[in-house]
Amino acid sequence: MHLGNVNMQGSTTRRTLTYSARLLGRLHLDGPLLIGIGAIAMLGLLILYSSSGQNMGVARGQGYRLIMGLVALLTLAQVAPKYLRMAAPWLYGLGIVLLLVVEIVGDFGKGAQRWLDLGVIRFQPSEIMKLALPMLCAWYLHDRGLPPKPMTMLALLAFIIVPVGLVMVQPDLGTGLLIAASGFLLLFLAGLRWRIMLPLLAVAIVGTWFVSDFSRCTSVFHDYQCRRVQTLIDPTTDPLGAGYHTIQGTIAIGSGGVYGKGWMNGSQAQLEFLPERSTDFIFAVIGEEFGLLGLALLLGLYLFVIGRGLFMALQCQDTFARLLAGTLSLTFFVYVFVNAGMVSGLLPVVGVPLPLVSYGGTSMVTLMASFGILMSLHSHRKLIGS
C-alpha cells in the first residue's frame, strides 16, 4: 500500500509537471527564466518592505507594478519576432519624439526634466529607448552582413548618439549610459572589429583623464555629476555632500558581515542614515540585513537569469533574434553590475536602480517587457526562417 501511494503521488507529480510545461509552451513562456525572475522579485518585495520602514503601501505599490510588468511580459511573449522586427523603427521613432516632447513640456523631479505626465500615468520616455535602440540596431543589421561594414557602423553610431544625447541633456547620466551600453553591446555581439574597439577604448581613457580634473569636468558636465566622479576617488573629500551616499552604502554593507543583522534590523536603513534606501541603494540594505550570504544568493539568482537569457539567445535562428536576445541579456547584467559597483564605491553614483528589486514603475515594466521579448524570440524560433 505504501509503495502504491508513492507511485500514485509520483505519477500525479509527473502529470502536473507535464501539464505546466505544455501550458508554458502554449503561452510562449520559459519556465526556468520565469522562476529566476519571480525569485528575485519576491526577494525584492521582502527587502523593500524593510527598507521603506515597514510601509505596506510601498510594498503594495511595487506589487502592482510587478503585475503590470507581468502583463507586459505575457503580452510581448505572444508577439512573433517578425512583428517585433517590423515595429522596431516605429518604436524608435516614437521614443525620439517623446524625448523631444520632454524637453518642451516635461515634468521636473529631483532637479531633472525627465517625466511626461499624461494625467492617468506619469512615465519616463527614456525607458522606452532601452528597448527601442537595440531593437532598431538589430533590425538594421538583420539583412546585412556581419561584422558590420564601416558605413553600417556609422549609421549604428548615429542611432545610438541621438537618444543618448537627448537623455543626457535632461540630465539623466545613468539612463543615458545604460542606453549607450545596450547599443555598444549589440555592436560587440555583431562582431565589432578590434581596430574599432581599440580607438573607442582610447577615447574612454582620455575621457576618464578629462573628468578627473574638476574644472575640466564642469566645462562639459553638471557640477553634481563631476562631484560624483571626484568622490569616487576619495569620498571623504565631501563626506556630507556628494560622498555621503557612497560612505553610508559601504558602511551598511560592511556592517552586515557574513550573516547580516537580520530582516528589518539594519541600523543604517532603519535609522535613515542610508539615502535612497528603497531605490538606488537598496543593494546596501540587503548587505546590511542579510550579509554576504544574502548578497551571494541575490547575485547567484541574477547570474542564473543572465545565463538563461544568453542560452536562449544562442538557440535563436536569425540575426535579428540572436543580436536582440543577447543584447537584452547582457544589458540586464550591466544594470546589476553598475548598481552593485555604485553602492560598493567601485563606480560613480549615477542613479541606476537594482533591477526587479528597487522601487520604481517604468523601469520595472521595461525590464519585464524585455524578458517578454526574449521569451518570444526563443519560443518562436522553430516558426521563423533563418
Buried (B, 14 or more C-beta within 10 A) or exposed (E): EEEEEEEEEEEEEEEEEEEEEEEBEEEBBBBBBBBBBBBBBEBBBBBBBBBBEEBEEBBEBBBEBBEBBBBBBBEBBBBBBBEBBEBBBEBBEBBBEBBEEBEEEBEEEEEBBBBBEEEEEEBBBBBBBBBBBBBBBBBBBBEEEBBBEEEBBEBBBEBBEBBBEBBBBBBBBBBBBBBBBBBBBBBEBBEBEEEBEEEEEEEEEEEEEEBBEEEEBBEEBBEBBBBBBBBBEEBEEBBEEBBBBBBBBBBBBEBBEEEBBEEBEBBBBBEEBBBBBBBBBBBBBBBBBBBBEBBEBBBEBBEBBBBBBBBBBEEBBBBBBBBBBBBBBBBBBBBBBBBBBBBBBEBBBBBBBBBBBBBBBBBBBBBBBBBBBBBBBBBBBEEBEE
